[in-house]
Amino acid sequence: MIMISLLGYLPLNLIFPCRLLMTIKQTGDLSQEMFQVLKQFSRVKWENKSIQELKPSESELLGTLYLTLSNGNGNKALAASAISNLLNITPAAVTHLLNPLESGGFIKRHKKPDDKRFVFISLTGKGKRIAETLLEDESENLARLVTHLGKDESQTFIRLMVSTIDFFVNEPTVQADP
């Protein structure tokens, strides 16, 4: 099972330093400890050693495109605007990511014949093979993480991550008084 919906597409060759917990200041303040752990988590290298030519953001786009086009709805291409929405990035950022993927032969752009403003993106054979490799690697790495944590801790991790994401997405931010 691939946990795309929880974390988004991230190549996971996760090497989490064991000394992390030792670096957290033992202040007794849980918010400080959380801050330190989250800061370390954001610095973890989410590298994929099998596809070194791609940046993580390019890998994410390929994986997202592959999963979206493989969902059984029959689509062969996806609008660039849909990619922007799926990845929660600007259309300009999508263009920036598409350029090297197109020049590398991973994707192909198609313009709508009656309206050249609309661009659709499809995977090439090379792009499909690479996306499949990325997803297989991610699945293997997540399986290794589940084995490392065990079933109970994995379920706890998922529950806590979902709750944390929900908190930051849905909780109103505290605003200073005028």
Secondary structure by P-SEA (a helix, b strand, c coil): cccccccccccccccccccccccccccccaaaaaaaaaaaaaaccccccccccccaaaaaaaaaaaaaaaccccccbbbaaaaaaaacccaaaaaaaaaaaaaacccccccccccccbbbbbbcaaaaaaaaaaaaaaaaaaaaaaaaacaaaaaaaaaaaaaaaaaaaccccccccc
